[in-house]
């Protein structure tokens, strides 16, 4: 996507092209096959949802045809992770490949260990404290039954901002901090929903709902590659992408940092 004369210009395929993805179901199959797919085109030609879809349907609001709406559709399936995983920009990772990606990006660290070793900022901890279980270890319990241990296993982005102290006059750089936590795979977007008014009726734009990947797939699954050297996990990620895209390996490795 390019910004030209105050307009965003999408690059993609015409609907008549046999390679054009026309539904969220088709996109899910591609993500599960490839493992990784940024939302918008970047350094690697063809490696994006944008490059595989018809620009005419973006932001149309039609959930059947609009790739922008498919973010929520696919996030709700539990079969992919969606978040700012690629250069702090959005994209998808399949469930199968998420543990490899997480091991590489986390370097084998759970968030609490990362913070204790001085590798995470206080602002990140303010956010993660909203989701991380109190007085217990993630590996000691069934993460999907942690309601009694945590106040909020999932939160709207505006709720995270307010409760973590990033509101007016509070902490700065909320968006950047959330993006960093997604890049490190500690947070992802589970869904997009509008706010509810006092009558319980939806209004306004749909807003991201954050959660930890452990709440989707379990602690043991998400951390299942921790025993592997992070560089080895990266090698497998790069190898998987190169099976499906004609990309320069050096450029791809730089892109996946």
N, C-alpha and C positions, 0 to 999 in steps of 0.2 A: 504494500500500500504506500503510495507516494502522495506528498502534499504539494499540490501545484495550484498557484493562483488562488490561495485560500480555499481550495477544495481537496478532499481526499479522493484519490483515484485508485481503484482496485484493479489488480491484474488477475485474470482468471480464465475460465473456459466458457464458451457459449453452450447454452443448454443442449444444442444439437450435437455437441461433441460426445462421442461414445465414452470418453474418459471422464466426463463431467459428473460429479457427485450430485445427486438430486434429492437426497433425503437423509435424515439423521441416521436411519438404519444403515444406509450405504457408507456413511462416514464412520460409524462405529466399526464396521467390518474392516475398513482401511486402517483405523487406529489399532485394532487388535492384531492385524497382520503386521503392520510396521512397528508398532510399539510406542512411537513418539510422533507428535505432529503439532507444530506451532500453529496458532490461529492465523497470524498474518505473515506474509512473505518477508524474509529477512536476507541474511547472507547466502543461504543455500537455495538456489533456484528450484522451484517446484516443491520444496519441502514446507508446505503449509496448507491449511484449509482454504485460504484465499485462492491459491493457485489452482485448486481442484474444483472450484465452484463458479457458478455464474454470477458476476457482479450485479446483475440486474435485480437479484432477489435479496441482496443484503439490506438489512434494516427496513424490510417491508412489513415486519410484524406478523408475517404468516408463519406459524410454527412448523407447518409442513414443508416450507420451501426456504425459509430464511436461515442461513448458517449462523447468524448472530443469535437466533433463538435456540439453535441446537446446543449451545453451551449448557443451558439449563436442562434440556431434554436428556442429553448424554450424562450430565452430572448426576441426575436422579436415578440412572440405571444401576449405579454402584459397580459398573464394569470398567470405568475409566476414572482417572483423577484429572481435574481441571484446575488450573491456577497459573500464576506467573512463574513459570519454570524455566523460561528460555530468555536470558538476558533481561530479566525482570519484565518480560512480556508474556502474554497468555498463551496457553497451549494445552494439549492433552497428553496423558501418559496412560497406557493400558495397565490394567491390574497386574497382568503377568510380569511386566517389566518394571513396575514401580519399585520393588525391593532393590533391584540393581541400581536404579537411579538414586534412591534414598541412601544407600550405602555409600555411593560416591559423593553425593552432595553433603551428607552428614559427617563423612569421614569416620563412620562408626560410632558417632556420639548421639546419645539421647540428649534432649535439650537441657535437662538439669545438669548433666555432666559437662556439656559444652559451656554452660554459664559458670559453673564452679571452676572451670579451667581458664576462665577469662576470655573465652572465645565468642561470647555473646554479650550484647549490650543490655543495659538496664531497661531500656525501652522495649526491647524484645521480651524480656522477662515479664514486664507489666502486662503484656498481651498474653503470653503463654500461661501465666498464672490463672487466667480466666478459664482455661481449658484443662490444665494439667491436674491430675488427682491430688488431693491434699493428704499428706501423711500416709502415703502408700506408694509402692513401686508398681509401675505399669505391668511388669511381667508377673506380678504376684496375683493378679486378679483377671477375671474375664472382662476385657476392656469394653465389651458391648453391654455390660451390666453395671457400668460405673456411675449410674445416676446418683447413688447415695454418697459417692466420693467427690463428685464435682457439681458445681452449681449450674454450669452451662456447657454441655457437650457440643452445642452449636449455637452460634449467635449471628445476627445481622451485623454487617460491617459497621453501621452507625452505633450499634450497641457496644461492639468492641471498642470503638473510639471513645465513647462516653465512659464506660466502666473501667477502662485502662488509664483514664486520666489525660486523654489527648484532646479534650474539649477546649472551649475558649479559655485562653489564659493558661492552659496546661502544657503538657508535653508537645513537642514539635515532631514533624515528619511522620505522621501516622501512615500515609500511603507508602512511603519508602520503607518503613519498618515492616509493614505487612508484606510488601513485595519481597523483602529479604527473607522473611520466615517461610514464604512460599518457595523461594529459590532453594532454601535449605531443606525443603520438604516437610517442615514441621506443621504447616498449615496448608489447606487447600479450600477450594470453593465447592461446597456440597450442593448448592442450589441457588436459584435466583427467584425471589418472590417480592411482591409489592408490600409496602407497609399496610397496616390495618388501622382504620380510624376508630373512634370511640364506640361506634356501632358494630365493630368487627368486620367492616367492609373494606376490601382492598382499594388502594388509591395510589396514583403516581407510578413512577418507573419501578421495574423490578430491581431489587438490590441483592448483592452477593451475601450469601450465608456461609460463614467460615466454620470449619471444624478441623480436627486432626485426622490424618489418614488412619491412625490406629482405631478410631471409632467406626470407620467403614469396614476395615478388613482384619482388625485384630493386631495386637502388638507382635505376636510371634511371626505373623505373615510379613508385616511391614519391615521387621528387622531381620528377616530370615537370611539375608546376605551379609550380615555383620561379621561373620567369620571369614569372609573373603577380603583380601586387600582391596581398598577402594579403587586403586588404579586398575585392578583386574575387572572390577565391575564396570568401570568406564570403558575399558577395552571391549567388553561384551556389548555395551550400549552402542558404541561406535560401529562395531562390526554388524550389529543388527540393522542400523540405519543404512549402512553402505550396501547391504543386500538389496535395498529397494530404491536407493537414490544415487545418481551419478554425481558424487560430491568430492571435493578435494579433502582428503582426510585431515590435513593440517588445519584447514579452515573450519572443518566440522568440530574438531577438538576445541578450537578457540571458541566457537559458538556455544558449545555445551558446557563451558566452565561455569 
